[in-house]
């Protein structure tokens, strides 16, 4: 594991798993689903714990981060804004030079 903010006692993967469990609601389910998809897409991805508690996935540099808020789970893709997006998968900050974000809002319940 590359140097990150993960504690010496817990790996980044363990801290991400703990974050998912601690959320205990749709946000944890979304973060878990996205983590699984990232690992399926790139089996060599490295999970990291950066910036005082941000799940991060890297492979030769940061691929994306996963942050959870009250009403949204946000994934920021380091190179996302430079990709063509004909399916309109990214839904925020598409005008940036390097980053783009994909927000997963709570659905169905208010």
N, C-alpha and C positions, 0 to 999 in steps of 0.2 A: 504494500500500500504506500502511495506517495505521502509525503508529509502533508498533514491537514490538521484541522482543529479537533480531530477525534482524540478522545482520551486514551491514555496508554492501556486502560483496562478494557475498553470496548472498541471493536473495529467499527469502521464507518457503516458497514452492512448491518451490524447489530444496532447502531444508533438510528439508522433509517427504519429498521424493523420496529424499534421502540417508538419512534415518532408516529408510525402508522398505527400501532396499537394504542398509543396515548390519545390520538385523535378520536378513535372509536366511533366514527360516524361516516357519512358519505365522503368526507375529505380523506380519511384514511383509506377507504375503499378506492378512491380515485388515485391517490398517490401510489397505492399498491399496484393497481392495474397498469399505471404508466411505467412504474419500475419494471414490472414483468415484461411489458412490451419493449422497453429499452434493452433489457438483457436478452430478449429473444432476437431483436434486430442486430445486436452486436454482442455475441457471447464473450468477447474479450474486454468489455467495458469494465472500468474500475469505478467502484462506488467510493465517494469521498464525502467527508463531513466538513464543510467550510464555513467561514464567516459566522462564527458563533451559532451554528446549528442549521445550516442549509444543506439539504441533501443535494449532492452533485454527482453527475455521471461523466466520466472522462475516458478518452481513448486518443492518445497523441494530442492532448489538449481538452479543454472542457467541451462536452457535447451540449449539456443542458443542466439547469438547476431546477429543483422542485420545491416550491414554497406553498405553504398553506395559510390561508386567512379565514376570517369568519364566513365569508360568502363565496370564496373562490379558491381553487387550487391553481397555481400559476407555474407553468414551465417556461423558462426562458432558454431559447436555443441560441447558442453563441454564433452560429453561422446561418441561422434561419432566414434573416432578412435578405441574404444574398441568393436564396433559392427561389426558383419559380414556384408558384403556388396555385396551379390551375384548379385544384380541388378546394381551395380556400380553407386549408386546414388551420393555418395560423389566423388568429382573429384579433390581434392587437399589435401595435407598434411595428407595422410592416414597412414604415417609411425610414427605419433606421439603417445605418450603414452595416452593422454587424449583427445586432441582436434582433430577435423577434420573440414574441410571447404567445403562448397558447393558454388561454384561461378556460378553466373548467368550472362554470358556475353551478351552484346547487340547482338541481332540477326537480320540479314536481311539487315540492313543499315550500311553504312560505314561513 
